[in-house]
Amino acid sequence: MELLQQQMNPDARAIETLGQELWRRRRGDRSRLVLTLASSAVTFPANDSAIDDRLDFDLFAGITLSEVREWLGKALAAFPITIHAITNSTIELDGDRATGKTLVNNPMVIPQEDGGQHQFTVWAWYIDELVRTDDGWRIAKRFEQQVFVESAPPAGHEIPK
């Protein structure tokens, strides 16, 4: 390999170096994008640092981030236990923009009047558009495509509008 590099002309070495640098940058971007998606699952809605302030959350017909946060606060108040797990992210990079598709597994537990607990799980895909900002990668647009609900919320439980 070293002999080959010595024999390469300077232009070829520069192209090889540039190619390696682009590969490292794309790999770093992918790692940061996965961390951005993971952060959104762990901290939202309490800390939405992974979410761009101008988020277009299609599930909620384009309402603002503060309105999504307010609604989620009401909707999740009845659930003392929730887990928001994401996995199997696919990411396509295009410069300072990216798209992603991520599997969501969201088990939720609600207390019953008899002291027991009722669990149900929502399975969905997050379809995201991400943008690189001065503060790193942020989710600019999110659509939640529900796949199925395992079990169901208990009879009579209504999610606030």
TIPA-224919 format. One record per atom (N, C-alpha, C): residue number from 0; residue in one letter; atom name; x, y, z. Coordinates in Angstrom, 2 decimals. Example, Ala and Ser with C-alpha at 12.3 -4.5 7.8 and 13.67 -1.06 7.14 Angstrom:
TIPA-224919
BASE,0,A,N,13.19,-5.69,7.80
BASE,0,A,CA,12.30,-4.50,7.80
BASE,0,A,C,13.20,-3.30,7.80
BASE,1,S,N,12.85,-2.25,7.08
BASE,1,S,CA,13.67,-1.06,7.14
BASE,1,S,C,12.90,0.03,7.87
END
This chain:
TIPA-224919
BASE,0,M,N,0.84,-1.19,0.00
BASE,0,M,CA,0.00,0.00,0.00
BASE,0,M,C,0.88,1.25,0.00
BASE,1,E,N,1.91,1.25,0.83
BASE,1,E,CA,2.79,2.40,0.90
BASE,1,E,C,3.47,2.67,-0.45
BASE,2,L,N,3.93,1.59,-1.12
BASE,2,L,CA,4.57,1.73,-2.44
BASE,2,L,C,3.57,2.32,-3.44
BASE,3,L,N,2.33,1.86,-3.37
BASE,3,L,CA,1.30,2.39,-4.26
BASE,3,L,C,1.09,3.88,-4.03
BASE,4,Q,N,1.04,4.30,-2.76
BASE,4,Q,CA,0.85,5.72,-2.45
BASE,4,Q,C,2.02,6.55,-2.96
BASE,5,Q,N,3.24,6.00,-2.87
BASE,5,Q,CA,4.41,6.73,-3.36
BASE,5,Q,C,4.33,6.91,-4.88
BASE,6,Q,N,3.79,5.93,-5.57
BASE,6,Q,CA,3.73,5.98,-7.03
BASE,6,Q,C,2.57,6.85,-7.54
BASE,7,M,N,1.59,7.14,-6.69
BASE,7,M,CA,0.44,7.94,-7.12
BASE,7,M,C,0.88,9.37,-7.36
BASE,8,N,N,0.31,10.00,-8.34
BASE,8,N,CA,0.62,11.42,-8.55
BASE,8,N,C,-0.07,12.25,-7.47
BASE,9,P,N,0.36,13.48,-7.25
BASE,9,P,CA,-0.22,14.30,-6.18
BASE,9,P,C,-1.73,14.49,-6.31
BASE,10,D,N,-2.24,14.61,-7.53
BASE,10,D,CA,-3.69,14.77,-7.71
BASE,10,D,C,-4.44,13.54,-7.23
BASE,11,A,N,-3.93,12.36,-7.54
BASE,11,A,CA,-4.58,11.11,-7.12
BASE,11,A,C,-4.56,10.99,-5.60
BASE,12,R,N,-3.44,11.37,-4.97
BASE,12,R,CA,-3.37,11.32,-3.50
BASE,12,R,C,-4.37,12.30,-2.89
BASE,13,A,N,-4.50,13.48,-3.48
BASE,13,A,CA,-5.45,14.47,-2.97
BASE,13,A,C,-6.88,13.96,-3.08
BASE,14,I,N,-7.19,13.33,-4.20
BASE,14,I,CA,-8.54,12.77,-4.39
BASE,14,I,C,-8.79,11.66,-3.39
BASE,15,E,N,-7.80,10.79,-3.16
BASE,15,E,CA,-7.96,9.71,-2.19
BASE,15,E,C,-8.17,10.28,-0.79
BASE,16,T,N,-7.39,11.31,-0.42
BASE,16,T,CA,-7.52,11.94,0.90
BASE,16,T,C,-8.89,12.58,1.05
BASE,17,L,N,-9.35,13.27,0.02
BASE,17,L,CA,-10.68,13.89,0.05
BASE,17,L,C,-11.76,12.82,0.21
BASE,18,G,N,-11.64,11.72,-0.53
BASE,18,G,CA,-12.61,10.63,-0.42
BASE,18,G,C,-12.65,10.06,0.98
BASE,19,Q,N,-11.50,9.89,1.60
BASE,19,Q,CA,-11.45,9.37,2.97
BASE,19,Q,C,-12.09,10.35,3.94
BASE,20,E,N,-11.82,11.64,3.75
BASE,20,E,CA,-12.40,12.67,4.61
BASE,20,E,C,-13.91,12.70,4.47
BASE,21,L,N,-14.44,12.63,3.25
BASE,21,L,CA,-15.89,12.60,3.04
BASE,21,L,C,-16.52,11.38,3.68
BASE,22,W,N,-15.85,10.24,3.56
BASE,22,W,CA,-16.36,9.00,4.17
BASE,22,W,C,-16.42,9.16,5.68
BASE,23,R,N,-15.36,9.72,6.29
BASE,23,R,CA,-15.35,9.91,7.75
BASE,23,R,C,-16.45,10.88,8.17
BASE,24,R,N,-16.64,11.95,7.38
BASE,24,R,CA,-17.68,12.92,7.73
BASE,24,R,C,-19.06,12.29,7.65
BASE,25,R,N,-19.33,11.53,6.60
BASE,25,R,CA,-20.65,10.87,6.46
BASE,25,R,C,-20.87,9.88,7.60
BASE,26,R,N,-19.83,9.14,7.97
BASE,26,R,CA,-19.95,8.19,9.08
BASE,26,R,C,-20.23,8.94,10.38
BASE,27,G,N,-19.53,10.07,10.59
BASE,27,G,CA,-19.78,10.89,11.77
BASE,27,G,C,-21.18,11.47,11.77
BASE,28,D,N,-21.63,11.94,10.59
BASE,28,D,CA,-23.00,12.46,10.48
BASE,28,D,C,-24.02,11.38,10.83
BASE,29,R,N,-23.83,10.19,10.31
BASE,29,R,CA,-24.78,9.10,10.61
BASE,29,R,C,-24.81,8.82,12.11
BASE,30,S,N,-23.66,8.80,12.75
BASE,30,S,CA,-23.62,8.56,14.20
BASE,30,S,C,-24.35,9.68,14.94
BASE,31,R,N,-24.12,10.93,14.55
BASE,31,R,CA,-24.80,12.04,15.22
BASE,31,R,C,-26.30,12.03,14.94
BASE,32,L,N,-26.70,11.63,13.75
BASE,32,L,CA,-28.13,11.54,13.43
BASE,32,L,C,-28.81,10.46,14.28
BASE,33,V,N,-28.18,9.31,14.43
BASE,33,V,CA,-28.75,8.25,15.28
BASE,33,V,C,-28.87,8.75,16.72
BASE,34,L,N,-27.87,9.47,17.21
BASE,34,L,CA,-27.94,10.03,18.56
BASE,34,L,C,-29.05,11.07,18.68
BASE,35,T,N,-29.26,11.87,17.64
BASE,35,T,CA,-30.35,12.85,17.63
BASE,35,T,C,-31.70,12.15,17.74
BASE,36,L,N,-31.88,11.09,16.95
BASE,36,L,CA,-33.14,10.35,17.00
BASE,36,L,C,-33.33,9.70,18.37
BASE,37,A,N,-32.27,9.11,18.91
BASE,37,A,CA,-32.37,8.47,20.23
BASE,37,A,C,-32.69,9.51,21.30
BASE,38,S,N,-32.07,10.67,21.21
BASE,38,S,CA,-32.32,11.73,22.17
BASE,38,S,C,-33.78,12.17,22.14
BASE,39,S,N,-34.35,12.24,20.94
BASE,39,S,CA,-35.75,12.65,20.84
BASE,39,S,C,-36.67,11.66,21.53
BASE,40,A,N,-36.32,10.38,21.51
BASE,40,A,CA,-37.16,9.36,22.13
BASE,40,A,C,-37.05,9.39,23.65
BASE,41,V,N,-35.88,9.71,24.15
BASE,41,V,CA,-35.64,9.67,25.59
BASE,41,V,C,-36.13,10.93,26.28
BASE,42,T,N,-35.98,12.09,25.65
BASE,42,T,CA,-36.21,13.34,26.36
BASE,42,T,C,-37.48,14.09,26.00
BASE,43,F,N,-38.08,13.82,24.85
BASE,43,F,CA,-39.25,14.59,24.44
BASE,43,F,C,-40.46,14.14,25.22
BASE,44,P,N,-41.35,14.98,25.74
BASE,44,P,CA,-41.44,16.40,25.48
BASE,44,P,C,-40.73,17.28,26.50
BASE,45,A,N,-40.18,16.69,27.58
BASE,45,A,CA,-39.60,17.52,28.64
BASE,45,A,C,-38.41,18.35,28.15
BASE,46,N,N,-37.53,17.74,27.37
BASE,46,N,CA,-36.36,18.44,26.85
BASE,46,N,C,-36.29,18.10,25.37
BASE,47,D,N,-36.56,19.06,24.54
BASE,47,D,CA,-36.65,18.79,23.11
BASE,47,D,C,-35.47,19.36,22.34
BASE,48,S,N,-34.26,19.23,22.90
BASE,48,S,CA,-33.08,19.79,22.24
BASE,48,S,C,-32.80,19.15,20.89
BASE,49,A,N,-33.33,17.96,20.64
BASE,49,A,CA,-33.12,17.30,19.34
BASE,49,A,C,-34.13,17.77,18.30
BASE,50,I,N,-35.11,18.55,18.74
BASE,50,I,CA,-36.19,18.98,17.86
BASE,50,I,C,-35.97,20.43,17.45
BASE,51,D,N,-36.07,20.72,16.18
BASE,51,D,CA,-35.96,22.09,15.69
BASE,51,D,C,-37.20,22.85,16.13
BASE,52,D,N,-37.03,24.12,16.51
BASE,52,D,CA,-38.15,24.93,16.99
BASE,52,D,C,-39.28,25.04,15.99
BASE,53,R,N,-38.99,24.85,14.72
BASE,53,R,CA,-40.00,24.98,13.68
BASE,53,R,C,-40.55,23.61,13.28
BASE,54,L,N,-40.53,22.66,14.18
BASE,54,L,CA,-40.97,21.30,13.88
BASE,54,L,C,-42.35,21.28,13.24
BASE,55,D,N,-42.47,20.52,12.17
BASE,55,D,CA,-43.75,20.26,11.54
BASE,55,D,C,-44.10,18.82,11.88
BASE,56,F,N,-44.95,18.62,12.88
BASE,56,F,CA,-45.30,17.29,13.37
BASE,56,F,C,-46.59,16.87,12.68
BASE,57,D,N,-46.47,16.18,11.55
BASE,57,D,CA,-47.63,15.84,10.72
BASE,57,D,C,-48.73,15.11,11.47
BASE,58,L,N,-48.35,14.31,12.46
BASE,58,L,CA,-49.37,13.57,13.22
BASE,58,L,C,-50.39,14.54,13.81
BASE,59,F,N,-49.92,15.75,14.11
BASE,59,F,CA,-50.77,16.75,14.76
BASE,59,F,C,-51.16,17.88,13.82
BASE,60,A,N,-51.22,17.59,12.53
BASE,60,A,CA,-51.70,18.55,11.52
BASE,60,A,C,-50.94,19.86,11.54
BASE,61,G,N,-49.61,19.78,11.74
BASE,61,G,CA,-48.78,20.97,11.63
BASE,61,G,C,-48.87,21.95,12.77
BASE,62,I,N,-49.35,21.54,13.95
BASE,62,I,CA,-49.38,22.48,15.07
BASE,62,I,C,-47.95,22.74,15.55
BASE,63,T,N,-47.78,23.78,16.34
BASE,63,T,CA,-46.44,24.20,16.76
BASE,63,T,C,-45.87,23.24,17.80
BASE,64,L,N,-44.55,23.34,17.98
BASE,64,L,CA,-43.86,22.50,18.96
BASE,64,L,C,-44.41,22.73,20.36
BASE,65,S,N,-44.66,23.97,20.74
BASE,65,S,CA,-45.20,24.23,22.08
BASE,65,S,C,-46.59,23.63,22.23
BASE,66,E,N,-47.38,23.62,21.16
BASE,66,E,CA,-48.71,23.00,21.22
BASE,66,E,C,-48.59,21.48,21.33
BASE,67,V,N,-47.63,20.88,20.62
BASE,67,V,CA,-47.40,19.43,20.73
BASE,67,V,C,-47.00,19.10,22.16
BASE,68,R,N,-46.06,19.88,22.71
BASE,68,R,CA,-45.58,19.65,24.08
BASE,68,R,C,-46.74,19.75,25.07
BASE,69,E,N,-47.58,20.77,24.91
BASE,69,E,CA,-48.72,20.96,25.81
BASE,69,E,C,-49.69,19.77,25.71
BASE,70,W,N,-50.01,19.35,24.48
BASE,70,W,CA,-50.93,18.23,24.28
BASE,70,W,C,-50.36,16.94,24.86
BASE,71,L,N,-49.07,16.68,24.62
BASE,71,L,CA,-48.47,15.46,25.15
BASE,71,L,C,-48.48,15.46,26.68
BASE,72,G,N,-48.26,16.63,27.28
BASE,72,G,CA,-48.32,16.72,28.74
BASE,72,G,C,-49.67,16.26,29.27
BASE,73,K,N,-50.74,16.66,28.60
BASE,73,K,CA,-52.10,16.24,29.00
BASE,73,K,C,-52.32,14.76,28.68
BASE,74,A,N,-51.95,14.35,27.48
BASE,74,A,CA,-52.22,12.98,27.03
BASE,74,A,C,-51.46,11.95,27.85
BASE,75,L,N,-50.24,12.28,28.27
BASE,75,L,CA,-49.41,11.31,28.99
BASE,75,L,C,-49.60,11.35,30.50
BASE,76,A,N,-50.34,12.34,31.00
BASE,76,A,CA,-50.53,12.49,32.45
BASE,76,A,C,-51.16,11.25,33.09
BASE,77,A,N,-51.98,10.54,32.37
BASE,77,A,CA,-52.68,9.36,32.91
BASE,77,A,C,-51.79,8.12,32.98
BASE,78,F,N,-50.58,8.19,32.40
BASE,78,F,CA,-49.72,7.01,32.30
BASE,78,F,C,-48.49,7.15,33.20
BASE,79,P,N,-48.50,6.46,34.36
BASE,79,P,CA,-47.33,6.55,35.24
BASE,79,P,C,-46.11,5.84,34.66
BASE,80,I,N,-46.34,4.92,33.74
BASE,80,I,CA,-45.23,4.18,33.13
BASE,80,I,C,-45.39,4.24,31.60
BASE,81,T,N,-44.38,4.77,30.95
BASE,81,T,CA,-44.31,4.72,29.48
BASE,81,T,C,-42.86,4.46,29.10
BASE,82,I,N,-42.67,3.74,28.04
BASE,82,I,CA,-41.33,3.52,27.49
BASE,82,I,C,-41.42,3.90,26.02
BASE,83,H,N,-40.50,4.73,25.60
BASE,83,H,CA,-40.49,5.20,24.22
BASE,83,H,C,-39.19,4.69,23.60
BASE,84,A,N,-39.24,3.49,23.03
BASE,84,A,CA,-38.04,2.87,22.48
BASE,84,A,C,-38.04,2.97,20.96
BASE,85,I,N,-36.87,3.33,20.41
BASE,85,I,CA,-36.75,3.38,18.96
BASE,85,I,C,-35.61,2.47,18.53
BASE,86,T,N,-35.72,1.96,17.31
BASE,86,T,CA,-34.71,1.04,16.79
BASE,86,T,C,-34.81,1.00,15.27
BASE,87,N,N,-33.88,0.30,14.64
BASE,87,N,CA,-33.91,0.04,13.20
BASE,87,N,C,-34.04,1.32,12.37
BASE,88,S,N,-33.22,2.31,12.68
BASE,88,S,CA,-33.24,3.56,11.91
BASE,88,S,C,-32.51,3.39,10.58
BASE,89,T,N,-33.13,3.88,9.53
BASE,89,T,CA,-32.45,4.00,8.24
BASE,89,T,C,-32.34,5.49,7.95
BASE,90,I,N,-31.17,5.91,7.49
BASE,90,I,CA,-30.90,7.33,7.28
BASE,90,I,C,-30.31,7.52,5.89
BASE,91,E,N,-30.84,8.52,5.18
BASE,91,E,CA,-30.30,8.92,3.88
BASE,91,E,C,-29.80,10.35,4.01
BASE,92,L,N,-28.50,10.55,3.77
BASE,92,L,CA,-27.89,11.87,3.86
BASE,92,L,C,-27.90,12.58,2.52
BASE,93,D,N,-28.12,13.90,2.57
BASE,93,D,CA,-28.02,14.73,1.38
BASE,93,D,C,-27.49,16.09,1.82
BASE,94,G,N,-26.17,16.18,1.97
BASE,94,G,CA,-25.55,17.43,2.42
BASE,94,G,C,-25.95,17.76,3.85
BASE,95,D,N,-26.58,18.93,4.03
BASE,95,D,CA,-27.00,19.38,5.36
BASE,95,D,C,-28.43,18.99,5.69
BASE,96,R,N,-28.98,18.07,4.92
BASE,96,R,CA,-30.33,17.55,5.17
BASE,96,R,C,-30.26,16.03,5.18
BASE,97,A,N,-31.22,15.41,5.84
BASE,97,A,CA,-31.28,13.95,5.88
BASE,97,A,C,-32.72,13.52,6.07
BASE,98,T,N,-33.03,12.31,5.66
BASE,98,T,CA,-34.33,11.71,5.94
BASE,98,T,C,-34.08,10.44,6.72
BASE,99,G,N,-35.04,10.07,7.55
BASE,99,G,CA,-34.89,8.86,8.34
BASE,99,G,C,-36.21,8.17,8.56
BASE,100,K,N,-36.13,6.88,8.77
BASE,100,K,CA,-37.31,6.07,9.12
BASE,100,K,C,-36.89,5.20,10.30
BASE,101,T,N,-37.65,5.28,11.40
BASE,101,T,CA,-37.27,4.63,12.65
BASE,101,T,C,-38.47,3.91,13.25
BASE,102,L,N,-38.26,2.66,13.66
BASE,102,L,CA,-39.30,1.88,14.32
BASE,102,L,C,-39.48,2.36,15.76
BASE,103,V,N,-40.74,2.54,16.16
BASE,103,V,CA,-41.08,3.00,17.51
BASE,103,V,C,-41.87,1.90,18.22
BASE,104,N,N,-41.46,1.60,19.44
BASE,104,N,CA,-42.16,0.65,20.30
BASE,104,N,C,-42.49,1.42,21.58
BASE,105,N,N,-43.79,1.61,21.86
BASE,105,N,CA,-44.19,2.49,22.95
BASE,105,N,C,-45.18,1.80,23.90
BASE,106,P,N,-44.66,0.95,24.83
BASE,106,P,CA,-45.56,0.37,25.82
BASE,106,P,C,-46.00,1.43,26.84
BASE,107,M,N,-47.26,1.34,27.24
BASE,107,M,CA,-47.82,2.31,28.18
BASE,107,M,C,-48.65,1.56,29.21
BASE,108,V,N,-48.59,2.04,30.45
BASE,108,V,CA,-49.32,1.40,31.55
BASE,108,V,C,-50.21,2.46,32.18
BASE,109,I,N,-51.46,2.06,32.40
BASE,109,I,CA,-52.41,2.97,33.05
BASE,109,I,C,-53.01,2.23,34.25
BASE,110,P,N,-53.10,2.90,35.41
BASE,110,P,CA,-53.68,2.23,36.59
BASE,110,P,C,-55.17,1.97,36.42
BASE,111,Q,N,-55.62,0.89,37.03
BASE,111,Q,CA,-57.03,0.52,37.01
BASE,111,Q,C,-57.67,0.87,38.36
BASE,112,E,N,-58.97,1.05,38.37
BASE,112,E,CA,-59.67,1.39,39.61
BASE,112,E,C,-59.51,0.32,40.68
BASE,113,D,N,-59.34,-0.95,40.27
BASE,113,D,CA,-59.20,-2.04,41.24
BASE,113,D,C,-57.77,-2.18,41.77
BASE,114,G,N,-56.90,-1.23,41.39
BASE,114,G,CA,-55.51,-1.27,41.86
BASE,114,G,C,-54.56,-1.97,40.89
BASE,115,G,N,-55.11,-2.64,39.90
BASE,115,G,CA,-54.26,-3.30,38.91
BASE,115,G,C,-53.75,-2.31,37.86
BASE,116,Q,N,-53.10,-2.87,36.88
BASE,116,Q,CA,-52.56,-2.06,35.80
BASE,116,Q,C,-52.98,-2.64,34.46
BASE,117,H,N,-53.18,-1.76,33.50
BASE,117,H,CA,-53.50,-2.17,32.14
BASE,117,H,C,-52.37,-1.69,31.23
BASE,118,Q,N,-51.83,-2.62,30.43
BASE,118,Q,CA,-50.75,-2.25,29.52
BASE,118,Q,C,-51.21,-2.43,28.08
BASE,119,F,N,-50.79,-1.49,27.24
BASE,119,F,CA,-50.95,-1.65,25.80
BASE,119,F,C,-49.70,-1.06,25.13
BASE,120,T,N,-49.45,-1.45,23.91
BASE,120,T,CA,-48.24,-1.02,23.22
BASE,120,T,C,-48.60,-0.49,21.84
BASE,121,V,N,-48.05,0.67,21.53
BASE,121,V,CA,-48.21,1.28,20.20
BASE,121,V,C,-46.93,0.99,19.41
BASE,122,W,N,-47.07,0.46,18.21
BASE,122,W,CA,-45.95,0.24,17.29
BASE,122,W,C,-46.16,1.19,16.12
BASE,123,A,N,-45.10,1.89,15.73
BASE,123,A,CA,-45.22,2.88,14.65
BASE,123,A,C,-43.86,3.09,13.99
BASE,124,W,N,-43.88,3.83,12.90
BASE,124,W,CA,-42.67,4.32,12.25
BASE,124,W,C,-42.64,5.83,12.40
BASE,125,Y,N,-41.48,6.39,12.75
BASE,125,Y,CA,-41.27,7.82,12.62
BASE,125,Y,C,-40.62,8.04,11.25
BASE,126,I,N,-41.22,8.89,10.47
BASE,126,I,CA,-40.66,9.30,9.19
BASE,126,I,C,-40.18,10.74,9.40
BASE,127,D,N,-38.88,10.94,9.39
BASE,127,D,CA,-38.31,12.22,9.78
BASE,127,D,C,-37.56,12.91,8.65
BASE,128,E,N,-37.58,14.22,8.69
BASE,128,E,CA,-36.69,15.05,7.90
BASE,128,E,C,-35.82,15.79,8.91
BASE,129,L,N,-34.51,15.72,8.72
BASE,129,L,CA,-33.58,16.33,9.65
BASE,129,L,C,-32.74,17.38,8.93
BASE,130,V,N,-32.27,18.35,9.69
BASE,130,V,CA,-31.47,19.43,9.11
BASE,130,V,C,-30.27,19.70,10.03
BASE,131,R,N,-29.12,19.98,9.41
BASE,131,R,CA,-27.94,20.34,10.19
BASE,131,R,C,-28.03,21.83,10.53
BASE,132,T,N,-27.93,22.16,11.81
BASE,132,T,CA,-27.94,23.55,12.26
BASE,132,T,C,-26.58,23.87,12.87
BASE,133,D,N,-26.40,25.11,13.31
BASE,133,D,CA,-25.17,25.48,14.00
BASE,133,D,C,-25.00,24.70,15.30
BASE,134,D,N,-26.11,24.20,15.86
BASE,134,D,CA,-26.08,23.43,17.10
BASE,134,D,C,-26.09,21.93,16.87
BASE,135,G,N,-25.95,21.49,15.62
BASE,135,G,CA,-25.95,20.06,15.30
BASE,135,G,C,-27.21,19.68,14.54
BASE,136,W,N,-27.42,18.38,14.40
BASE,136,W,CA,-28.58,17.86,13.67
BASE,136,W,C,-29.84,18.03,14.50
BASE,137,R,N,-30.93,18.44,13.84
BASE,137,R,CA,-32.23,18.61,14.50
BASE,137,R,C,-33.31,17.99,13.62
BASE,138,I,N,-34.37,17.50,14.25
BASE,138,I,CA,-35.53,16.98,13.53
BASE,138,I,C,-36.37,18.18,13.12
BASE,139,A,N,-36.57,18.34,11.81
BASE,139,A,CA,-37.34,19.47,11.29
BASE,139,A,C,-38.79,19.09,11.01
BASE,140,K,N,-39.03,17.84,10.67
BASE,140,K,CA,-40.38,17.38,10.34
BASE,140,K,C,-40.50,15.92,10.76
BASE,141,R,N,-41.62,15.58,11.35
BASE,141,R,CA,-41.85,14.21,11.79
BASE,141,R,C,-43.27,13.80,11.46
BASE,142,F,N,-43.40,12.60,10.90
BASE,142,F,CA,-44.70,11.98,10.66
BASE,142,F,C,-44.68,10.65,11.39
BASE,143,E,N,-45.71,10.38,12.18
BASE,143,E,CA,-45.82,9.09,12.87
BASE,143,E,C,-46.81,8.23,12.11
BASE,144,Q,N,-46.31,7.14,11.54
BASE,144,Q,CA,-47.13,6.19,10.79
BASE,144,Q,C,-47.41,5.00,11.70
BASE,145,Q,N,-48.61,4.96,12.27
BASE,145,Q,CA,-48.93,3.89,13.20
BASE,145,Q,C,-49.03,2.55,12.45
BASE,146,V,N,-48.40,1.51,13.01
BASE,146,V,CA,-48.42,0.18,12.40
BASE,146,V,C,-49.55,-0.63,13.02
BASE,147,F,N,-49.54,-0.76,14.34
BASE,147,F,CA,-50.65,-1.42,15.03
BASE,147,F,C,-50.55,-1.14,16.52
BASE,148,V,N,-51.65,-1.40,17.23
BASE,148,V,CA,-51.69,-1.26,18.68
BASE,148,V,C,-51.93,-2.64,19.25
BASE,149,E,N,-51.02,-3.06,20.11
BASE,149,E,CA,-51.11,-4.37,20.77
BASE,149,E,C,-51.92,-4.16,22.05
BASE,150,S,N,-53.02,-4.88,22.19
BASE,150,S,CA,-54.02,-4.65,23.22
BASE,150,S,C,-54.70,-3.34,22.83
BASE,151,A,N,-55.14,-2.55,23.77
BASE,151,A,CA,-55.78,-1.26,23.49
BASE,151,A,C,-55.89,-0.52,24.80
BASE,152,P,N,-56.08,0.79,24.74
BASE,152,P,CA,-56.34,1.49,26.00
BASE,152,P,C,-57.59,0.90,26.67
BASE,153,P,N,-57.68,1.00,27.96
BASE,153,P,CA,-58.85,0.43,28.65
BASE,153,P,C,-60.14,1.11,28.20
BASE,154,A,N,-61.21,0.38,28.27
BASE,154,A,CA,-62.52,0.92,27.90
BASE,154,A,C,-62.80,2.19,28.72
BASE,155,G,N,-63.29,3.20,28.06
BASE,155,G,CA,-63.63,4.45,28.72
BASE,155,G,C,-62.47,5.44,28.79
BASE,156,H,N,-61.25,5.01,28.50
BASE,156,H,CA,-60.12,5.95,28.55
BASE,156,H,C,-60.10,6.78,27.27
BASE,157,E,N,-60.11,8.09,27.45
BASE,157,E,CA,-60.06,8.98,26.30
BASE,157,E,C,-58.80,9.80,26.32
BASE,158,I,N,-58.17,9.91,25.19
BASE,158,I,CA,-56.99,10.75,25.07
BASE,158,I,C,-57.46,12.16,24.77
BASE,159,P,N,-56.97,13.15,25.53
BASE,159,P,CA,-57.42,14.54,25.31
BASE,159,P,C,-57.12,15.01,23.89
BASE,160,K,N,-57.92,15.91,23.41
BASE,160,K,CA,-57.72,16.48,22.07
BASE,160,K,C,-56.97,17.79,22.17
END
